[in-house]
Each structure stands twice: as structure tokens, then as C-alpha cells.
Amino acid sequence: MLKPLRAVARQFDKWIGWNRVGIALSITIIAVAAIALYRMLHDIDLKEVMRAVRMTPLRDLLLAGLFVAAGYFTLTFYDLFALRTIGWNTIPYRVAALAGFTSYSIGHNVGASVFTGAAVRYRVYSVWGLTAIDVAKICFVAGLTFWLGNATVLGLGIAYDPNAASAIDQLPVWLNRTLAAGILLVLAIYVGWVWLAPRQIGRSNWQVTLPGGPLTLLQILIGIIDLGCCALAMFVLMPSEPHIPFVTLAVIFVMATLLGFASTSPGGLGVFDAAMFIGLWQFDKEDLLAGLLLFRMFYYVLPFAVTLAVLGVRELWLDVRELAPHDQDTAVADQKSIALETPCQGSETKDQSAAFGDRKQASSDR
């Protein structure tokens, strides 16, 4: 199954190059988003935006914070699942939680999460003996969890409400429903493929055994819960009027998130927001912008601040821990050197006394 796909991928990379396609896609998405945002927001009233922010009920703010916290808690299981998949069963959950939370928080805000998240993970896991190859495997399995969850939510959501997708991609309803069926079919084929027998990808030290059927379903469940919590946080921050179903918002939210991810811009800045404005055209622009700003504060700014504080304290603790044994060893070495020197000095004194006694005896004999 994979051999024909690998052959096509090699030929495509040889003649065109995946890097060029990725760069061109990112530039195109960002350019289109910038134009769309300018057209929609050039006449916005900032005073109304701030009024809408201040008028947001405290209950909605607390619920949004709770859902965001639940989402980040779910993200920690991305890493825990990946660690168990590649055979690192000795790494405790607290380490996986630290790596998962900090890597995703920094990746969400800095952008290029494939590289920034991997760098943070390596800093955390290298203390426990994991190599760069191990971290690369963790990133792969965690990314697989992310995409499986997104594919499931997107496929089921578009199949249920294809009009929500049409608001963003401007495709006919029947075509979006067909695409949803295709996504679910590919997902079902993949689950069946890994269910029948153990599947491995990669070569040599880079080889990874894919999770089997039941574990793949667990992967999908983790991804769905993560996306569901994020979408619920956005849902409670939305303007109360006009009311839209949660599934509609979830489809638009996931599509906007994927577009932001594809742009590689920090936090999908501009791209995610433009997609939300396009998909939720029926809302007042000032009220919707207020909800998006609050969501960014809860999901991006606050976790990023917490991450910087946590990593700073951790680095300080590691430095102190490295210095403490060194000072202790130095003190022990000094004590040993003193202990070794004392007998030598005593022996030297005894030798001098013996020599003096011999000289005295010789004088008396004379």
C-alpha cells in the first residue's frame, strides 16, 4: 500500500520539491488572509470591540478558561501516548505532561511548531536519556494523533453540516459532503490496515511501529477531546446572537485551525482569524473580533506566559542541582586530601625525631 505512494512522493520531490510547495502554500494562504482581513476590518470600530470585551459575562470567561485548561490537559496525553508507543515506559506522566504542555504552548505562539516543539521536547526528554531520534519519533506519533483527530472531527462535522464548510471553502454542498465521505473512508481504511497486523514505517533507527487498531481508536479519541475542548472555549466566547449550533462552529473552527497551521504563521495569526470571519459572516464584526481576542488570550497568551515561567524555574533548578553535587564532591576531595596528608606529616616528624636520636647517640658514644 505504501510503496506506490512512496514512489510518487519521490518523483514529486525530485521534479518539483516539497519545500517549494510548502513555501508557496504558506505565502499564498497568508496573502489571501491579509487581503480578506483588510477588507473586513478596515472600518471596524475599536471602541465597540473593547466594549464587547468588557461586556463578556464572567461565567463565559470562567467556562472558556476551564475548557482551555482541559484542552491543554488532553495535549499532555499526546506525549504520553507517543512515549508508550516507542517503548519508553519508564518516563513518568509528569515528564510527559511538562514536555507536552510546554512544547505545544511554544509551538502555538512561535510558529513552525514542527521545529520549535521538537526543540522544547528534546530539552525536556534529553535529561531522561532520550536521543534526538527518540524525540523525532515522539513528534511523529503526536502529530499522527493530531491529524487523526482532526480528520475524524472534520469528516463527521462536514458530513453532518456541509454548509459550514461551504462558508469557508466556497464549494458546493454536495462536493463538501463527498469530500467528508472520502475523509472518513480513508480513515476507516487506515484503522483497518493497522488493525490486521503490526505496521512499521521508517528504516533502521528511525523505524516506528504504528499503534494497532484499538490504540488507534484511542488516538482518535484523544484528538477529538482536544479539539472539542478548544471548540467549546471558542463557542462560549461567541456573541449570543445570532445563535448557531456547536457542530457548525466546530467545523469552521477546525478548518480555520488547519489553515492557520498550514500557513506556519505564529499562532495562525491573521489566517485563523480571517477564516473565522469568513465562516461566521452572520455575526457583528466587533463582537466577533472581541471573542477572537479573548480566545487568543486564553489559548495562546496565558499558556505561553505560564510556559516561560515553568521552563525558567526548571532551568534554574537543573543548574542548582548540577552545582550542588559538584560542591559536595569538592569538599569530599579536600577532606580526603587532608586525611592523606596528615599521616605523611606524622611520618615525616617521626623520621626527623629518629634521625635526631641517632645523631645524639653517636655524640654520646664519642
C-alpha positions as CSV (number, residue, x, y, z in Angstrom):
1,M,0.0,0.0,0.0
2,L,2.8,2.4,0.9
3,K,5.2,1.5,-1.9
4,P,3.3,3.2,-4.7
5,L,2.8,6.3,-2.5
6,R,6.5,6.4,-1.7
7,A,7.4,6.2,-5.4
8,V,5.0,9.0,-6.3
9,A,6.4,11.1,-3.4
10,R,10.0,10.6,-4.5
11,Q,9.2,11.6,-8.1
12,F,7.3,14.7,-7.0
13,D,10.2,15.7,-4.7
14,K,12.7,15.1,-7.5
15,W,10.9,17.2,-10.1
16,I,9.2,19.9,-8.0
17,G,10.3,19.7,-4.4
18,W,8.1,19.5,-1.3
19,N,9.9,22.5,0.3
20,R,8.9,24.8,-2.6
21,V,5.3,23.6,-2.4
22,G,5.2,24.3,1.3
23,I,6.7,27.8,1.0
24,A,4.4,28.7,-1.9
25,L,1.3,27.4,0.0
26,S,2.2,29.3,3.2
27,I,2.8,32.6,1.2
28,T,-0.5,32.1,-0.7
29,I,-2.5,31.4,2.5
30,I,-1.0,34.4,4.3
31,A,-1.5,36.8,1.4
32,V,-5.2,35.8,0.9
33,A,-5.8,36.0,4.6
34,A,-4.2,39.5,4.8
35,I,-6.4,40.8,1.9
36,A,-9.5,39.3,3.4
37,L,-8.8,40.7,6.9
38,Y,-8.2,44.2,5.4
39,R,-11.5,44.2,3.5
40,M,-13.5,43.0,6.6
41,L,-11.8,45.0,9.3
42,H,-10.6,48.3,7.7
43,D,-13.7,50.2,9.0
44,I,-14.1,48.4,12.4
45,D,-14.9,50.5,15.5
46,L,-12.2,49.6,18.1
47,K,-14.3,51.3,20.9
48,E,-17.1,48.8,20.2
49,V,-14.6,46.0,20.2
50,M,-13.4,47.0,23.7
51,R,-17.0,47.5,24.9
52,A,-17.8,43.9,23.7
53,V,-14.8,42.6,25.6
54,R,-15.8,44.3,28.8
55,M,-19.4,43.1,28.4
56,T,-18.4,39.5,28.2
57,P,-20.1,37.7,31.2
58,L,-17.7,36.4,33.9
59,R,-19.4,33.0,33.6
60,D,-18.4,32.7,30.0
61,L,-14.8,33.7,30.8
62,L,-14.6,31.1,33.5
63,L,-16.0,28.4,31.2
64,A,-13.6,29.3,28.4
65,G,-10.7,29.1,30.8
66,L,-11.9,25.7,32.0
67,F,-12.2,24.4,28.5
68,V,-8.8,25.7,27.5
69,A,-7.2,24.1,30.6
70,A,-9.0,20.8,29.7
71,G,-7.6,21.1,26.2
72,Y,-4.1,21.5,27.3
73,F,-4.5,18.7,29.8
74,T,-5.5,16.5,26.9
75,L,-2.4,17.6,25.0
76,T,-0.3,16.1,27.6
77,F,-1.6,12.6,26.6
78,Y,-0.3,13.2,23.1
79,D,3.2,12.8,24.5
80,L,2.4,10.1,27.0
81,F,0.8,8.0,24.2
82,A,3.8,8.6,22.0
83,L,6.3,7.6,24.7
84,R,4.5,4.4,25.3
85,T,4.2,3.7,21.6
86,I,8.0,3.9,21.0
87,G,8.8,1.8,24.1
88,W,9.7,4.4,26.7
89,N,7.5,3.1,29.5
90,T,9.8,4.3,32.3
91,I,9.2,8.0,31.7
92,P,6.6,9.2,34.3
93,Y,3.5,11.1,33.3
94,R,4.7,14.4,34.9
95,V,7.6,14.5,32.5
96,A,5.3,13.8,29.5
97,A,2.9,16.5,30.8
98,L,5.7,19.0,31.1
99,A,7.0,18.3,27.6
100,G,3.6,18.2,26.0
101,F,2.3,21.4,27.6
102,T,5.4,23.5,27.0
103,S,6.1,22.3,23.5
104,Y,2.6,22.9,22.3
105,S,2.4,26.2,24.0
106,I,5.6,27.5,22.5
107,G,4.8,25.9,19.1
108,H,1.4,27.6,19.0
109,N,2.8,31.0,19.7
110,V,6.2,31.0,17.9
111,G,5.0,29.1,14.8
112,A,6.8,26.4,12.8
113,S,5.7,24.0,15.6
114,V,7.3,21.0,14.0
115,F,10.7,22.5,14.8
116,T,10.0,24.7,17.9
117,G,8.1,21.9,19.6
118,A,10.8,19.4,18.9
119,A,13.4,21.6,20.4
120,V,11.5,22.0,23.6
121,R,10.8,18.3,23.8
122,Y,14.4,17.5,23.3
123,R,15.4,19.8,26.2
124,V,13.0,18.1,28.5
125,Y,13.5,14.5,27.4
126,S,17.3,14.6,27.0
127,V,17.7,14.8,30.8
128,W,16.0,11.4,30.9
129,G,18.3,9.8,28.3
130,L,16.2,10.2,25.1
131,T,18.1,10.9,21.9
132,A,17.2,13.2,19.1
133,I,15.9,10.2,17.1
134,D,13.6,9.3,20.0
135,V,12.2,12.9,20.1
136,A,11.6,12.8,16.4
137,K,9.6,9.6,16.8
138,I,7.6,11.2,19.6
139,C,6.8,14.2,17.4
140,F,5.7,11.9,14.6
141,V,3.3,9.9,16.8
142,A,2.0,13.0,18.5
143,G,1.4,14.6,15.1
144,L,-0.4,11.4,13.9
145,T,-2.7,11.7,16.9
146,F,-3.4,15.4,16.0
147,W,-4.2,14.6,12.3
148,L,-6.3,11.6,13.1
149,G,-8.4,13.6,15.5
150,N,-8.7,16.5,13.0
151,A,-9.7,14.1,10.2
152,T,-12.4,12.5,12.3
153,V,-13.9,15.7,13.5
154,L,-13.7,17.3,10.1
155,G,-15.2,14.3,8.3
156,L,-18.1,13.8,10.7
157,G,-18.7,17.5,11.1
158,I,-18.8,18.3,7.3
159,A,-21.0,15.2,6.7
160,Y,-23.5,16.4,9.3
161,D,-23.3,20.1,8.3
162,P,-21.7,20.6,4.9
163,N,-22.9,24.2,4.7
164,A,-20.5,25.2,7.5
165,A,-17.5,24.1,5.3
166,S,-19.0,25.8,2.2
167,A,-18.9,29.1,4.1
168,I,-15.1,28.8,4.1
169,D,-14.1,26.8,1.0
170,Q,-16.9,28.2,-1.2
171,L,-17.5,24.7,-2.6
172,P,-21.0,23.3,-3.3
173,V,-22.6,21.4,-0.5
174,W,-22.7,18.1,-2.4
175,L,-18.9,18.3,-3.1
176,N,-18.1,19.0,0.6
177,R,-20.3,16.1,1.6
178,T,-18.4,13.9,-0.9
179,L,-15.1,15.1,0.5
180,A,-16.3,14.3,4.0
181,A,-17.2,10.8,2.9
182,G,-13.7,10.4,1.3
183,I,-12.0,11.6,4.6
184,L,-14.0,9.1,6.6
185,L,-13.3,6.3,4.1
186,V,-9.5,6.9,4.2
187,L,-9.7,7.0,8.0
188,A,-11.6,3.7,8.1
189,I,-9.1,2.1,5.7
190,Y,-6.2,3.2,7.8
191,V,-7.7,1.9,11.0
192,G,-8.4,-1.5,9.3
193,W,-4.9,-1.6,7.9
194,V,-3.2,-1.2,11.3
195,W,-5.8,-3.5,12.9
196,L,-5.0,-6.5,10.7
197,A,-1.2,-6.7,11.5
198,P,1.6,-4.7,13.1
199,R,2.7,-2.0,10.8
200,Q,6.1,-0.4,10.7
201,I,7.3,2.7,8.8
202,G,10.8,4.1,8.5
203,R,14.2,2.4,8.4
204,S,17.0,1.5,10.7
205,N,16.9,3.6,13.9
206,W,14.1,5.7,12.5
207,Q,11.7,2.8,12.4
208,V,8.4,3.3,14.2
209,T,5.8,0.6,14.9
210,L,2.4,2.2,14.4
211,P,-0.3,1.8,17.1
212,G,-2.6,-1.1,16.4
213,G,-6.4,-0.9,15.8
214,P,-7.6,-0.4,19.4
215,L,-4.7,2.0,20.2
216,T,-5.5,4.0,17.0
217,L,-9.1,4.4,18.2
218,L,-7.6,5.7,21.5
219,Q,-5.5,8.2,19.4
220,I,-8.6,9.4,17.6
221,L,-10.5,9.8,20.9
222,I,-7.6,11.9,22.4
223,G,-7.6,14.1,19.3
224,I,-11.4,14.5,19.4
225,I,-11.4,15.5,23.1
226,D,-8.6,18.0,22.5
227,L,-10.4,19.7,19.5
228,G,-13.8,19.5,21.3
229,C,-12.4,21.4,24.3
230,C,-10.9,24.1,22.1
231,A,-14.0,24.5,20.1
232,L,-16.1,24.7,23.3
233,A,-13.9,27.5,24.6
234,M,-14.5,29.4,21.3
235,F,-18.2,28.6,21.4
236,V,-18.8,30.2,24.9
237,L,-16.9,33.3,23.8
238,M,-19.0,33.8,20.7
239,P,-21.7,36.5,20.6
240,S,-25.0,35.3,21.9
241,E,-26.8,36.4,18.7
242,P,-27.3,35.0,16.2
243,H,-27.2,31.5,17.7
244,I,-25.5,28.8,15.7
245,P,-25.2,25.1,16.5
246,F,-22.0,23.9,18.1
247,V,-21.3,21.4,15.3
248,T,-21.3,24.3,12.8
249,L,-18.8,26.3,14.9
250,A,-16.7,23.2,15.4
251,V,-16.4,22.6,11.6
252,I,-15.5,26.2,11.0
253,F,-13.1,26.2,13.9
254,V,-11.2,23.1,12.8
255,M,-10.9,24.3,9.2
256,A,-9.6,27.7,10.4
257,T,-7.1,26.0,12.7
258,L,-5.8,23.8,9.9
259,L,-5.4,26.8,7.6
260,G,-3.5,28.6,10.3
261,F,-1.3,25.5,10.8
262,A,-0.6,25.3,7.1
263,S,0.4,29.0,7.0
264,T,3.1,28.3,9.7
265,S,2.5,31.8,11.0
266,P,2.8,32.3,14.8
267,G,-0.5,31.1,16.3
268,G,-2.0,31.1,12.8
269,L,-2.2,34.9,13.3
270,G,-4.3,36.5,10.6
271,V,-5.1,33.3,8.8
272,F,-7.1,31.7,11.6
273,D,-8.9,35.0,12.2
274,A,-9.7,35.6,8.6
275,A,-11.1,32.1,8.2
276,M,-13.3,32.6,11.3
277,F,-14.6,35.9,9.9
278,I,-15.4,34.4,6.5
279,G,-17.1,31.3,8.0
280,L,-19.1,33.3,10.6
281,W,-20.1,36.2,8.4
282,Q,-23.5,36.5,10.1
283,F,-22.0,37.9,13.3
284,D,-21.3,41.5,14.1
285,K,-17.7,42.2,13.3
286,E,-16.9,44.0,16.5
287,D,-18.5,41.3,18.7
288,L,-16.8,38.5,16.8
289,L,-13.4,40.2,17.0
290,A,-13.9,40.6,20.8
291,G,-14.5,36.9,21.1
292,L,-11.4,36.0,19.0
293,L,-9.2,38.3,21.1
294,L,-10.4,36.7,24.3
295,F,-9.8,33.3,22.8
296,R,-6.3,34.2,21.9
297,M,-5.7,35.5,25.4
298,F,-6.9,32.2,26.9
299,Y,-5.4,29.8,24.5
300,Y,-2.2,31.5,23.4
301,V,-1.0,34.3,25.7
302,L,-1.7,32.9,29.1
303,P,-0.3,29.4,28.5
304,F,2.7,30.9,26.8
305,A,3.4,33.1,29.9
306,V,2.9,30.0,32.2
307,T,5.3,28.0,30.0
308,L,8.0,30.6,30.1
309,A,7.8,30.7,33.9
310,V,7.8,26.9,34.2
311,L,10.7,26.5,31.9
312,G,12.6,29.3,33.6
313,V,12.2,27.7,37.0
314,R,13.1,24.3,35.7
315,E,16.3,25.5,34.1
316,L,17.2,27.2,37.4
317,W,16.5,24.1,39.3
318,L,18.6,22.0,36.9
319,D,21.5,24.4,37.3
320,V,21.3,24.3,41.1
321,R,21.1,20.5,41.0
322,E,24.2,20.3,38.8
323,L,26.2,22.7,41.1
324,A,25.2,21.0,44.4
325,P,26.9,17.6,43.8
326,H,29.9,19.4,42.4
327,D,30.5,21.4,45.6
328,Q,29.9,18.3,47.7
329,D,32.4,16.3,45.7
330,T,35.0,19.1,46.0
331,A,34.5,19.1,49.8
332,V,34.9,15.4,50.0
333,A,38.0,15.5,47.9
334,D,39.5,18.2,50.2
335,Q,38.8,16.1,53.2
336,K,40.5,13.1,51.6
337,S,43.5,15.1,50.7
338,I,43.8,16.4,54.3
339,A,43.4,12.8,55.6
340,L,46.1,11.7,53.2
341,E,48.5,14.5,54.1
342,T,48.2,14.0,57.9
343,P,49.8,10.6,58.1
344,C,52.6,11.8,55.8
345,Q,53.3,14.7,58.0
346,G,53.3,12.4,61.1
347,S,55.7,10.0,59.4
348,E,58.0,12.9,58.5
349,T,58.0,14.1,62.1
350,K,58.8,10.6,63.4
351,D,61.7,10.2,60.8
352,Q,63.1,13.5,61.9
353,S,62.9,12.5,65.6
354,A,64.6,9.2,64.8
355,A,67.4,10.9,63.0
356,F,67.9,13.4,65.8
357,G,68.1,10.4,68.3
358,D,70.7,8.6,66.2
359,R,72.8,11.7,66.0
360,K,72.5,12.2,69.8
361,Q,73.5,8.6,70.4
362,A,76.5,8.9,68.1
363,S,77.7,12.0,70.0
364,S,77.4,10.3,73.4
365,D,79.5,7.3,72.0
366,R,82.2,9.7,71.0
